[in-house]
Amino acid sequence: MPTLFLCVGRYPSGESYLDVIQRLEPVIIEIERERECVCVVAHQAILRALYGYFTKCPLKVRPVVTAACNGQN
């Protein structure tokens, strides 16, 4: 499946990856404000979005980027 579809495609009654990123904007702002370590416990799509943002990964590869899952890389 092309990664462009993963970014903009929307499953029935679901949200696209771009929707997820938009929904995370306030969370990202709060994380950036923190001066202490932050632990995020979330579903894989959320972790990929956050990881991609903070590592400045190109948008088109963020849906397939490898993010730590269950303490594994």
N, CA, C and O atoms as a Tripos MOL2 file, in Angstrom:
@<TRIPOS>MOLECULE
protein
  292   291    73     0     0
PROTEIN
NO_CHARGES

@<TRIPOS>ATOM
      1 N           0.8520   -1.1830    0.0000 N.3       1 MET1
      2 CA          0.0000    0.0000    0.0000 C.3       1 MET1
      3 C           0.8920    1.2390    0.0000 C.2       1 MET1
      4 O           1.7660    1.3580    0.8590 O.2       1 MET1
      5 N           0.6950    2.1650   -0.9420 N.am      2 PRO2
      6 CA          1.5210    3.3700   -0.9930 C.3       2 PRO2
      7 C           1.3970    4.1900    0.2770 C.2       2 PRO2
      8 O           0.3200    4.2880    0.8660 O.2       2 PRO2
      9 N           2.5190    4.7830    0.6970 N.am      3 THR3
     10 CA          2.4800    5.5540    1.9430 C.3       3 THR3
     11 C           1.6470    6.8130    1.8130 C.2       3 THR3
     12 O           1.1460    7.3180    2.8180 O.2       3 THR3
     13 N           1.4800    7.3450    0.5900 N.am      4 LEU4
     14 CA          0.6290    8.5240    0.4300 C.3       4 LEU4
     15 C          -0.7980    8.2090    0.8560 C.2       4 LEU4
     16 O          -1.4460    9.0240    1.5140 O.2       4 LEU4
     17 N          -1.3000    7.0110    0.4790 N.am      5 PHE5
     18 CA         -2.6360    6.6130    0.9220 C.3       5 PHE5
     19 C          -2.6830    6.5200    2.4370 C.2       5 PHE5
     20 O          -3.6750    6.9100    3.0520 O.2       5 PHE5
     21 N          -1.6260    6.0100    3.0400 N.am      6 LEU6
     22 CA         -1.6130    5.8840    4.5000 C.3       6 LEU6
     23 C          -1.7090    7.2530    5.1710 C.2       6 LEU6
     24 O          -2.2270    7.3630    6.2830 O.2       6 LEU6
     25 N          -1.2160    8.2930    4.5060 N.am      7 CYS7
     26 CA         -1.2840    9.6460    5.0770 C.3       7 CYS7
     27 C          -2.6580   10.2670    4.9350 C.2       7 CYS7
     28 O          -3.1610   10.8830    5.8750 O.2       7 CYS7
     29 N          -3.2720   10.1130    3.7670 N.am      8 VAL8
     30 CA         -4.5220   10.8260    3.5160 C.3       8 VAL8
     31 C          -5.7410    9.9190    3.4550 C.2       8 VAL8
     32 O          -6.8710   10.3940    3.5710 O.2       8 VAL8
     33 N          -5.5270    8.6250    3.2770 N.am      9 GLY9
     34 CA         -6.6480    7.6990    3.1900 C.3       9 GLY9
     35 C          -7.3720    7.5940    4.5190 C.2       9 GLY9
     36 O          -6.7570    7.6850    5.5820 O.2       9 GLY9
     37 N          -8.6610    7.4050    4.4530 N.am     10 ARG10
     38 CA         -9.4600    7.3110    5.6780 C.3      10 ARG10
     39 C         -10.3320    6.0670    5.5870 C.2      10 ARG10
     40 O         -11.0720    5.8840    4.6200 O.2      10 ARG10
     41 N         -10.2400    5.2340    6.5800 N.am     11 TYR11
     42 CA        -11.0790    4.0440    6.6350 C.3      11 TYR11
     43 C         -12.4820    4.4580    7.0700 C.2      11 TYR11
     44 O         -12.6390    5.4860    7.7290 O.2      11 TYR11
     45 N         -13.5060    3.6790    6.7150 N.am     12 PRO12
     46 CA        -14.8710    4.0220    7.1220 C.3      12 PRO12
     47 C         -14.9700    4.2450    8.6370 C.2      12 PRO12
     48 O         -14.5030    3.4250    9.4280 O.2      12 PRO12
     49 N         -15.5660    5.3340    9.0130 N.am     13 SER13
     50 CA        -15.7350    5.7250   10.4280 C.3      13 SER13
     51 C         -14.4050    5.8770   11.1540 C.2      13 SER13
     52 O         -14.3550    5.7900   12.3810 O.2      13 SER13
     53 N         -13.3310    6.1010   10.4100 N.am     14 GLY14
     54 CA        -12.0110    6.2570   11.0130 C.3      14 GLY14
     55 C         -11.4150    7.6070   10.6790 C.2      14 GLY14
     56 O         -12.0890    8.4820   10.1350 O.2      14 GLY14
     57 N         -10.1480    7.7680   11.0080 N.am     15 GLU15
     58 CA         -9.4650    9.0100   10.7130 C.3      15 GLU15
     59 C          -8.2070    8.7250    9.9170 C.2      15 GLU15
     60 O          -7.6340    7.6400   10.0170 O.2      15 GLU15
     61 N          -7.7830    9.6830    9.1390 N.am     16 SER16
     62 CA         -6.5610    9.5300    8.3570 C.3      16 SER16
     63 C          -5.3690    9.8140    9.2660 C.2      16 SER16
     64 O          -5.5140   10.2970   10.3890 O.2      16 SER16
     65 N          -4.1960    9.4990    8.7440 N.am     17 TYR17
     66 CA         -2.9840    9.7850    9.4990 C.3      17 TYR17
     67 C          -2.8360   11.2930    9.7090 C.2      17 TYR17
     68 O          -2.3780   11.7370   10.7610 O.2      17 TYR17
     69 N          -3.2240   12.0700    8.7050 N.am     18 LEU18
     70 CA         -3.1720   13.5270    8.8490 C.3      18 LEU18
     71 C          -4.1480   14.0140    9.9180 C.2      18 LEU18
     72 O          -3.8720   14.9930   10.6110 O.2      18 LEU18
     73 N          -5.2830   13.3370   10.0520 N.am     19 ASP19
     74 CA         -6.2290   13.6570   11.1290 C.3      19 ASP19
     75 C          -5.5830   13.4150   12.4920 C.2      19 ASP19
     76 O          -5.7420   14.2080   13.4210 O.2      19 ASP19
     77 N          -4.8550   12.3080   12.5930 N.am     20 VAL20
     78 CA         -4.1780   11.9660   13.8490 C.3      20 VAL20
     79 C          -3.1600   13.0420   14.1990 C.2      20 VAL20
     80 O          -3.0870   13.4920   15.3430 O.2      20 VAL20
     81 N          -2.3750   13.4490   13.2070 N.am     21 ILE21
     82 CA         -1.3650   14.4830   13.4450 C.3      21 ILE21
     83 C          -2.0250   15.7800   13.9120 C.2      21 ILE21
     84 O          -1.5410   16.4240   14.8430 O.2      21 ILE21
     85 N          -3.1080   16.1560   13.2780 N.am     22 GLN22
     86 CA         -3.8160   17.3840   13.6710 C.3      22 GLN22
     87 C          -4.3630   17.2580   15.0930 C.2      22 GLN22
     88 O          -4.3170   18.2140   15.8670 O.2      22 GLN22
     89 N          -4.8740   16.0940   15.4270 N.am     23 ARG23
     90 CA         -5.4230   15.8750   16.7670 C.3      23 ARG23
     91 C          -4.3210   15.9200   17.8310 C.2      23 ARG23
     92 O          -4.5740   16.2760   18.9820 O.2      23 ARG23
     93 N          -3.0890   15.5510   17.4320 N.am     24 LEU24
     94 CA         -1.9730   15.5250   18.3780 C.3      24 LEU24
     95 C          -1.3040   16.8790   18.5890 C.2      24 LEU24
     96 O          -0.4700   17.0240   19.4820 O.2      24 LEU24
     97 N          -1.6600   17.8620   17.7830 N.am     25 GLU25
     98 CA         -0.9790   19.1580   17.8770 C.3      25 GLU25
     99 C          -0.9480   19.7310   19.2970 C.2      25 GLU25
    100 O           0.1220   20.1450   19.7430 O.2      25 GLU25
    101 N          -2.0660   19.7760   20.0270 N.am     26 PRO26
    102 CA         -2.0010   20.2990   21.4050 C.3      26 PRO26
    103 C          -1.1130   19.4460   22.3180 C.2      26 PRO26
    104 O          -0.4610   19.9660   23.2230 O.2      26 PRO26
    105 N          -1.0950   18.1490   22.0740 N.am     27 VAL27
    106 CA         -0.2540   17.2530   22.8850 C.3      27 VAL27
    107 C           1.2200   17.5480   22.6160 C.2      27 VAL27
    108 O           2.0260   17.6050   23.5450 O.2      27 VAL27
    109 N           1.5650   17.7340   21.3540 N.am     28 ILE28
    110 CA          2.9500   18.0340   20.9850 C.3      28 ILE28
    111 C           3.3960   19.3410   21.6340 C.2      28 ILE28
    112 O           4.5120   19.4360   22.1440 O.2      28 ILE28
    113 N           2.5340   20.3310   21.6140 N.am     29 ILE29
    114 CA          2.8680   21.6130   22.2470 C.3      29 ILE29
    115 C           3.1460   21.4220   23.7320 C.2      29 ILE29
    116 O           4.1060   21.9820   24.2600 O.2      29 ILE29
    117 N           2.3170   20.6400   24.4060 N.am     30 GLU30
    118 CA          2.5220   20.3910   25.8370 C.3      30 GLU30
    119 C           3.8090   19.6120   26.1000 C.2      30 GLU30
    120 O           4.5290   19.9050   27.0550 O.2      30 GLU30
    121 N           4.1000   18.6250   25.2580 N.am     31 ILE31
    122 CA          5.3440   17.8480   25.4260 C.3      31 ILE31
    123 C           6.5530   18.7640   25.2490 C.2      31 ILE31
    124 O           7.5210   18.6650   26.0020 O.2      31 ILE31
    125 N           6.5020   19.6550   24.2590 N.am     32 GLU32
    126 CA          7.6190   20.5660   24.0210 C.3      32 GLU32
    127 C           7.8130   21.5530   25.1680 C.2      32 GLU32
    128 O           8.9250   22.0350   25.3830 O.2      32 GLU32
    129 N           6.7620   21.8560   25.8960 N.am     33 ARG33
    130 CA          6.8600   22.7760   27.0350 C.3      33 ARG33
    131 C           7.5110   22.1280   28.2540 C.2      33 ARG33
    132 O           8.1040   22.8120   29.0870 O.2      33 ARG33
    133 N           7.3990   20.8370   28.3480 N.am     34 GLU34
    134 CA          7.9050   20.1210   29.5200 C.3      34 GLU34
    135 C           9.4130   20.2550   29.6510 C.2      34 GLU34
    136 O          10.1420   20.2440   28.6590 O.2      34 GLU34
    137 N           9.8630   20.3800   30.8730 N.am     35 ARG35
    138 CA         11.2930   20.4520   31.1630 C.3      35 ARG35
    139 C          11.8040   19.1490   31.7610 C.2      35 ARG35
    140 O          13.0070   18.9740   31.9570 O.2      35 ARG35
    141 N          10.8970   18.2510   32.0430 N.am     36 GLU36
    142 CA         11.2360   16.9370   32.5860 C.3      36 GLU36
    143 C          11.0080   15.8760   31.5160 C.2      36 GLU36
    144 O          10.4400   16.1700   30.4640 O.2      36 GLU36
    145 N          11.4390   14.6590   31.7720 N.am     37 CYS37
    146 CA         11.2080   13.5520   30.8470 C.3      37 CYS37
    147 C           9.7090   13.2750   30.7360 C.2      37 CYS37
    148 O           8.9610   13.4660   31.6940 O.2      37 CYS37
    149 N           9.2900   12.8330   29.5810 N.am     38 VAL38
    150 CA          7.8910   12.5300   29.3310 C.3      38 VAL38
    151 C           7.7970   11.0890   28.8630 C.2      38 VAL38
    152 O           8.5680   10.6570   28.0060 O.2      38 VAL38
    153 N           6.8640   10.3520   29.4190 N.am     39 CYS39
    154 CA          6.6080    8.9720   29.0090 C.3      39 CYS39
    155 C           5.2470    8.9510   28.3180 C.2      39 CYS39
    156 O           4.2400    9.3780   28.8820 O.2      39 CYS39
    157 N           5.2400    8.4410   27.0800 N.am     40 VAL40
    158 CA          3.9990    8.3840   26.3150 C.3      40 VAL40
    159 C           3.6000    6.9230   26.1630 C.2      40 VAL40
    160 O           4.3720    6.1070   25.6590 O.2      40 VAL40
    161 N           2.4030    6.6040   26.5950 N.am     41 VAL41
    162 CA          1.8370    5.2690   26.4210 C.3      41 VAL41
    163 C           0.6640    5.4380   25.4750 C.2      41 VAL41
    164 O          -0.3250    6.0900   25.8090 O.2      41 VAL41
    165 N           0.7800    4.8420   24.2780 N.am     42 ALA42
    166 CA         -0.2460    5.0700   23.2600 C.3      42 ALA42
    167 C          -0.2380    3.9460   22.2400 C.2      42 ALA42
    168 O           0.6310    3.0740   22.2580 O.2      42 ALA42
    169 N          -1.2110    3.9800   21.3580 N.am     43 HIS43
    170 CA         -1.2670    3.0370   20.2510 C.3      43 HIS43
    171 C          -0.1250    3.3370   19.2740 C.2      43 HIS43
    172 O           0.4330    4.4340   19.2720 O.2      43 HIS43
    173 N           0.2070    2.3530   18.4550 N.am     44 GLN44
    174 CA          1.3360    2.4480   17.5280 C.3      44 GLN44
    175 C           1.2270    3.6530   16.5880 C.2      44 GLN44
    176 O           2.2320    4.3190   16.3420 O.2      44 GLN44
    177 N           0.0570    3.9460   16.0650 N.am     45 ALA45
    178 CA         -0.0860    5.0870   15.1420 C.3      45 ALA45
    179 C           0.2660    6.4070   15.8250 C.2      45 ALA45
    180 O           0.8900    7.2780   15.2180 O.2      45 ALA45
    181 N          -0.1290    6.5490   17.0740 N.am     46 ILE46
    182 CA          0.1910    7.7630   17.8290 C.3      46 ILE46
    183 C           1.6820    7.8490   18.0750 C.2      46 ILE46
    184 O           2.2780    8.9150   17.9230 O.2      46 ILE46
    185 N           2.2930    6.7310   18.4570 N.am     47 LEU47
    186 CA          3.7370    6.7130   18.6870 C.3      47 LEU47
    187 C           4.5020    7.0460   17.4150 C.2      47 LEU47
    188 O           5.4880    7.7830   17.4550 O.2      47 LEU47
    189 N           4.0530    6.5080   16.2890 N.am     48 ARG48
    190 CA          4.7060    6.8210   15.0090 C.3      48 ARG48
    191 C           4.5960    8.3070   14.6950 C.2      48 ARG48
    192 O           5.5660    8.9250   14.2570 O.2      48 ARG48
    193 N           3.4370    8.8720   14.9130 N.am     49 ALA49
    194 CA          3.2360   10.2990   14.6290 C.3      49 ALA49
    195 C           4.1470   11.1550   15.5110 C.2      49 ALA49
    196 O           4.7890   12.0850   15.0210 O.2      49 ALA49
    197 N           4.2050   10.8520   16.7830 N.am     50 LEU50
    198 CA          5.0540   11.6210   17.6960 C.3      50 LEU50
    199 C           6.5360   11.4170   17.3810 C.2      50 LEU50
    200 O           7.3040   12.3780   17.3340 O.2      50 LEU50
    201 N           6.9270   10.1790   17.1680 N.am     51 TYR51
    202 CA          8.3230    9.8750   16.8500 C.3      51 TYR51
    203 C           8.7380   10.5810   15.5610 C.2      51 TYR51
    204 O           9.8120   11.1790   15.4880 O.2      51 TYR51
    205 N           7.8810   10.5060   14.5510 N.am     52 GLY52
    206 CA          8.1760   11.1660   13.2860 C.3      52 GLY52
    207 C           8.3170   12.6700   13.4390 C.2      52 GLY52
    208 O           9.1930   13.2820   12.8270 O.2      52 GLY52
    209 N           7.4660   13.2620   14.2440 N.am     53 TYR53
    210 CA          7.5320   14.7070   14.4680 C.3      53 TYR53
    211 C           8.8360   15.0930   15.1510 C.2      53 TYR53
    212 O           9.5390   15.9900   14.6850 O.2      53 TYR53
    213 N           9.1610   14.4290   16.2410 N.am     54 PHE54
    214 CA         10.3320   14.8160   17.0220 C.3      54 PHE54
    215 C          11.6520   14.4420   16.3610 C.2      54 PHE54
    216 O          12.6910   15.0040   16.7090 O.2      54 PHE54
    217 N          11.6370   13.5100   15.4200 N.am     55 THR55
    218 CA         12.8650   13.1630   14.6890 C.3      55 THR55
    219 C          12.8990   13.8450   13.3230 C.2      55 THR55
    220 O          13.8160   13.6150   12.5350 O.2      55 THR55
    221 N          11.8990   14.6840   13.0440 N.am     56 LYS56
    222 CA         11.8080   15.4170   11.7830 C.3      56 LYS56
    223 C          11.8300   14.4930   10.5640 C.2      56 LYS56
    224 O          12.4220   14.7990    9.5300 O.2      56 LYS56
    225 N          11.1790   13.3800   10.7260 N.am     57 CYS57
    226 CA         11.0340   12.3860    9.6590 C.3      57 CYS57
    227 C          10.0690   12.9350    8.6060 C.2      57 CYS57
    228 O           9.0700   13.5540    8.9700 O.2      57 CYS57
    229 N          10.3370   12.7260    7.3060 N.am     58 PRO58
    230 CA          9.4020   13.2150    6.2790 C.3      58 PRO58
    231 C           7.9980   12.6520    6.4890 C.2      58 PRO58
    232 O           7.8350   11.4990    6.8880 O.2      58 PRO58
    233 N           6.9950   13.4710    6.2180 N.am     59 LEU59
    234 CA          5.6010   13.0920    6.4580 C.3      59 LEU59
    235 C           5.2240   11.8000    5.7380 C.2      59 LEU59
    236 O           4.5170   10.9630    6.2990 O.2      59 LEU59
    237 N           5.6880   11.6320    4.5070 N.am     60 LYS60
    238 CA          5.2610   10.4630    3.7320 C.3      60 LYS60
    239 C           5.7650    9.1340    4.2920 C.2      60 LYS60
    240 O           5.2060    8.0880    3.9630 O.2      60 LYS60
    241 N           6.8010    9.1440    5.1240 N.am     61 VAL61
    242 CA          7.2800    7.8760    5.7000 C.3      61 VAL61
    243 C           6.8620    7.6820    7.1540 C.2      61 VAL61
    244 O           7.0840    6.6120    7.7210 O.2      61 VAL61
    245 N           6.2660    8.6900    7.7570 N.am     62 ARG62
    246 CA          5.8650    8.5590    9.1600 C.3      62 ARG62
    247 C           4.8960    7.4160    9.4330 C.2      62 ARG62
    248 O           5.0150    6.7670   10.4720 O.2      62 ARG62
    249 N           3.9360    7.1410    8.5410 N.am     63 PRO63
    250 CA          3.0190    6.0280    8.8450 C.3      63 PRO63
    251 C           3.7000    4.6620    8.9040 C.2      63 PRO63
    252 O           3.1310    3.7170    9.4510 O.2      63 PRO63
    253 N           4.8970    4.5430    8.3550 N.am     64 VAL64
    254 CA          5.5700    3.2280    8.3400 C.3      64 VAL64
    255 C           6.8760    3.2420    9.1180 C.2      64 VAL64
    256 O           7.5990    2.2460    9.1250 O.2      64 VAL64
    257 N           7.1930    4.3600    9.7770 N.am     65 VAL65
    258 CA          8.4220    4.4490   10.5520 C.3      65 VAL65
    259 C           8.3550    3.4630   11.7240 C.2      65 VAL65
    260 O           7.2810    3.2080   12.2690 O.2      65 VAL65
    261 N           9.4920    2.9250   12.0970 N.am     66 THR66
    262 CA          9.5550    1.9960   13.2180 C.3      66 THR66
    263 C           9.6720    2.7710   14.5170 C.2      66 THR66
    264 O          10.6320    3.5140   14.7220 O.2      66 THR66
    265 N           8.6990    2.5980   15.3870 N.am     67 ALA67
    266 CA          8.7250    3.2280   16.7010 C.3      67 ALA67
    267 C           8.7330    2.1170   17.7470 C.2      67 ALA67
    268 O           8.2170    1.0250   17.5060 O.2      67 ALA67
    269 N           9.3140    2.3970   18.8920 N.am     68 ALA68
    270 CA          9.3900    1.3820   19.9550 C.3      68 ALA68
    271 C           7.9990    0.8840   20.3340 C.2      68 ALA68
    272 O           7.0590    1.6680   20.4610 O.2      68 ALA68
    273 N           7.8850   -0.4010   20.5070 N.am     69 CYS69
    274 CA          6.6160   -1.0210   20.8630 C.3      69 CYS69
    275 C           6.8660   -2.0170   21.9790 C.2      69 CYS69
    276 O           7.6900   -2.9190   21.8300 O.2      69 CYS69
    277 N           6.1660   -1.8680   23.0940 N.am     70 ASN70
    278 CA          6.3290   -2.7770   24.2310 C.3      70 ASN70
    279 C           7.7740   -2.8540   24.6990 C.2      70 ASN70
    280 O           8.2620   -3.9180   25.0800 O.2      70 ASN70
    281 N           8.4490   -1.7150   24.6640 N.am     71 GLY71
    282 CA          9.8260   -1.6620   25.1410 C.3      71 GLY71
    283 C          10.8480   -2.1880   24.1500 C.2      71 GLY71
    284 O          12.0210   -2.3260   24.4980 O.2      71 GLY71
    285 N          10.4350   -2.4840   22.9290 N.am     72 GLN72
    286 CA         11.3540   -2.9980   21.9250 C.3      72 GLN72
    287 C          11.5310   -1.9730   20.8250 C.2      72 GLN72
    288 O          10.6490   -1.1460   20.5940 O.2      72 GLN72
    289 N          12.6590   -2.0190   20.1490 N.am     73 ASN73
    290 CA         12.9100   -1.1220   18.9990 C.3      73 ASN73
    291 C          12.7430   -1.8720   17.7180 C.2      73 ASN73
    292 O          12.9100   -1.3000   16.6410 O.2      73 ASN73
@<TRIPOS>BOND
     1     1     2 1
     2     2     3 1
     3     3     4 2
     4     3     5 am
     5     5     6 1
     6     6     7 1
     7     7     8 2
     8     7     9 am
     9     9    10 1
    10    10    11 1
    11    11    12 2
    12    11    13 am
    13    13    14 1
    14    14    15 1
    15    15    16 2
    16    15    17 am
    17    17    18 1
    18    18    19 1
    19    19    20 2
    20    19    21 am
    21    21    22 1
    22    22    23 1
    23    23    24 2
    24    23    25 am
    25    25    26 1
    26    26    27 1
    27    27    28 2
    28    27    29 am
    29    29    30 1
    30    30    31 1
    31    31    32 2
    32    31    33 am
    33    33    34 1
    34    34    35 1
    35    35    36 2
    36    35    37 am
    37    37    38 1
    38    38    39 1
    39    39    40 2
    40    39    41 am
    41    41    42 1
    42    42    43 1
    43    43    44 2
    44    43    45 am
    45    45    46 1
    46    46    47 1
    47    47    48 2
    48    47    49 am
    49    49    50 1
    50    50    51 1
    51    51    52 2
    52    51    53 am
    53    53    54 1
    54    54    55 1
    55    55    56 2
    56    55    57 am
    57    57    58 1
    58    58    59 1
    59    59    60 2
    60    59    61 am
    61    61    62 1
    62    62    63 1
    63    63    64 2
    64    63    65 am
    65    65    66 1
    66    66    67 1
    67    67    68 2
    68    67    69 am
    69    69    70 1
    70    70    71 1
    71    71    72 2
    72    71    73 am
    73    73    74 1
    74    74    75 1
    75    75    76 2
    76    75    77 am
    77    77    78 1
    78    78    79 1
    79    79    80 2
    80    79    81 am
    81    81    82 1
    82    82    83 1
    83    83    84 2
    84    83    85 am
    85    85    86 1
    86    86    87 1
    87    87    88 2
    88    87    89 am
    89    89    90 1
    90    90    91 1
    91    91    92 2
    92    91    93 am
    93    93    94 1
    94    94    95 1
    95    95    96 2
    96    95    97 am
    97    97    98 1
    98    98    99 1
    99    99   100 2
   100    99   101 am
   101   101   102 1
   102   102   103 1
   103   103   104 2
   104   103   105 am
   105   105   106 1
   106   106   107 1
   107   107   108 2
   108   107   109 am
   109   109   110 1
   110   110   111 1
   111   111   112 2
   112   111   113 am
   113   113   114 1
   114   114   115 1
   115   115   116 2
   116   115   117 am
   117   117   118 1
   118   118   119 1
   119   119   120 2
   120   119   121 am
   121   121   122 1
   122   122   123 1
   123   123   124 2
   124   123   125 am
   125   125   126 1
   126   126   127 1
   127   127   128 2
   128   127   129 am
   129   129   130 1
   130   130   131 1
   131   131   132 2
   132   131   133 am
   133   133   134 1
   134   134   135 1
   135   135   136 2
   136   135   137 am
   137   137   138 1
   138   138   139 1
   139   139   140 2
   140   139   141 am
   141   141   142 1
   142   142   143 1
   143   143   144 2
   144   143   145 am
   145   145   146 1
   146   146   147 1
   147   147   148 2
   148   147   149 am
   149   149   150 1
   150   150   151 1
   151   151   152 2
   152   151   153 am
   153   153   154 1
   154   154   155 1
   155   155   156 2
   156   155   157 am
   157   157   158 1
   158   158   159 1
   159   159   160 2
   160   159   161 am
   161   161   162 1
   162   162   163 1
   163   163   164 2
   164   163   165 am
   165   165   166 1
   166   166   167 1
   167   167   168 2
   168   167   169 am
   169   169   170 1
   170   170   171 1
   171   171   172 2
   172   171   173 am
   173   173   174 1
   174   174   175 1
   175   175   176 2
   176   175   177 am
   177   177   178 1
   178   178   179 1
   179   179   180 2
   180   179   181 am
   181   181   182 1
   182   182   183 1
   183   183   184 2
   184   183   185 am
   185   185   186 1
   186   186   187 1
   187   187   188 2
   188   187   189 am
   189   189   190 1
   190   190   191 1
   191   191   192 2
   192   191   193 am
   193   193   194 1
   194   194   195 1
   195   195   196 2
   196   195   197 am
   197   197   198 1
   198   198   199 1
   199   199   200 2
   200   199   201 am
   201   201   202 1
   202   202   203 1
   203   203   204 2
   204   203   205 am
   205   205   206 1
   206   206   207 1
   207   207   208 2
   208   207   209 am
   209   209   210 1
   210   210   211 1
   211   211   212 2
   212   211   213 am
   213   213   214 1
   214   214   215 1
   215   215   216 2
   216   215   217 am
   217   217   218 1
   218   218   219 1
   219   219   220 2
   220   219   221 am
   221   221   222 1
   222   222   223 1
   223   223   224 2
   224   223   225 am
   225   225   226 1
   226   226   227 1
   227   227   228 2
   228   227   229 am
   229   229   230 1
   230   230   231 1
   231   231   232 2
   232   231   233 am
   233   233   234 1
   234   234   235 1
   235   235   236 2
   236   235   237 am
   237   237   238 1
   238   238   239 1
   239   239   240 2
   240   239   241 am
   241   241   242 1
   242   242   243 1
   243   243   244 2
   244   243   245 am
   245   245   246 1
   246   246   247 1
   247   247   248 2
   248   247   249 am
   249   249   250 1
   250   250   251 1
   251   251   252 2
   252   251   253 am
   253   253   254 1
   254   254   255 1
   255   255   256 2
   256   255   257 am
   257   257   258 1
   258   258   259 1
   259   259   260 2
   260   259   261 am
   261   261   262 1
   262   262   263 1
   263   263   264 2
   264   263   265 am
   265   265   266 1
   266   266   267 1
   267   267   268 2
   268   267   269 am
   269   269   270 1
   270   270   271 1
   271   271   272 2
   272   271   273 am
   273   273   274 1
   274   274   275 1
   275   275   276 2
   276   275   277 am
   277   277   278 1
   278   278   279 1
   279   279   280 2
   280   279   281 am
   281   281   282 1
   282   282   283 1
   283   283   284 2
   284   283   285 am
   285   285   286 1
   286   286   287 1
   287   287   288 2
   288   287   289 am
   289   289   290 1
   290   290   291 1
   291   291   292 2
@<TRIPOS>SUBSTRUCTURE
     1 MET1         2 RESIDUE 1 A MET
     2 PRO2         6 RESIDUE 1 A PRO
     3 THR3        10 RESIDUE 1 A THR
     4 LEU4        14 RESIDUE 1 A LEU
     5 PHE5        18 RESIDUE 1 A PHE
     6 LEU6        22 RESIDUE 1 A LEU
     7 CYS7        26 RESIDUE 1 A CYS
     8 VAL8        30 RESIDUE 1 A VAL
     9 GLY9        34 RESIDUE 1 A GLY
    10 ARG10       38 RESIDUE 1 A ARG
    11 TYR11       42 RESIDUE 1 A TYR
    12 PRO12       46 RESIDUE 1 A PRO
    13 SER13       50 RESIDUE 1 A SER
    14 GLY14       54 RESIDUE 1 A GLY
    15 GLU15       58 RESIDUE 1 A GLU
    16 SER16       62 RESIDUE 1 A SER
    17 TYR17       66 RESIDUE 1 A TYR
    18 LEU18       70 RESIDUE 1 A LEU
    19 ASP19       74 RESIDUE 1 A ASP
    20 VAL20       78 RESIDUE 1 A VAL
    21 ILE21       82 RESIDUE 1 A ILE
    22 GLN22       86 RESIDUE 1 A GLN
    23 ARG23       90 RESIDUE 1 A ARG
    24 LEU24       94 RESIDUE 1 A LEU
    25 GLU25       98 RESIDUE 1 A GLU
    26 PRO26      102 RESIDUE 1 A PRO
    27 VAL27      106 RESIDUE 1 A VAL
    28 ILE28      110 RESIDUE 1 A ILE
    29 ILE29      114 RESIDUE 1 A ILE
    30 GLU30      118 RESIDUE 1 A GLU
    31 ILE31      122 RESIDUE 1 A ILE
    32 GLU32      126 RESIDUE 1 A GLU
    33 ARG33      130 RESIDUE 1 A ARG
    34 GLU34      134 RESIDUE 1 A GLU
    35 ARG35      138 RESIDUE 1 A ARG
    36 GLU36      142 RESIDUE 1 A GLU
    37 CYS37      146 RESIDUE 1 A CYS
    38 VAL38      150 RESIDUE 1 A VAL
    39 CYS39      154 RESIDUE 1 A CYS
    40 VAL40      158 RESIDUE 1 A VAL
    41 VAL41      162 RESIDUE 1 A VAL
    42 ALA42      166 RESIDUE 1 A ALA
    43 HIS43      170 RESIDUE 1 A HIS
    44 GLN44      174 RESIDUE 1 A GLN
    45 ALA45      178 RESIDUE 1 A ALA
    46 ILE46      182 RESIDUE 1 A ILE
    47 LEU47      186 RESIDUE 1 A LEU
    48 ARG48      190 RESIDUE 1 A ARG
    49 ALA49      194 RESIDUE 1 A ALA
    50 LEU50      198 RESIDUE 1 A LEU
    51 TYR51      202 RESIDUE 1 A TYR
    52 GLY52      206 RESIDUE 1 A GLY
    53 TYR53      210 RESIDUE 1 A TYR
    54 PHE54      214 RESIDUE 1 A PHE
    55 THR55      218 RESIDUE 1 A THR
    56 LYS56      222 RESIDUE 1 A LYS
    57 CYS57      226 RESIDUE 1 A CYS
    58 PRO58      230 RESIDUE 1 A PRO
    59 LEU59      234 RESIDUE 1 A LEU
    60 LYS60      238 RESIDUE 1 A LYS
    61 VAL61      242 RESIDUE 1 A VAL
    62 ARG62      246 RESIDUE 1 A ARG
    63 PRO63      250 RESIDUE 1 A PRO
    64 VAL64      254 RESIDUE 1 A VAL
    65 VAL65      258 RESIDUE 1 A VAL
    66 THR66      262 RESIDUE 1 A THR
    67 ALA67      266 RESIDUE 1 A ALA
    68 ALA68      270 RESIDUE 1 A ALA
    69 CYS69      274 RESIDUE 1 A CYS
    70 ASN70      278 RESIDUE 1 A ASN
    71 GLY71      282 RESIDUE 1 A GLY
    72 GLN72      286 RESIDUE 1 A GLN
    73 ASN73      290 RESIDUE 1 A ASN
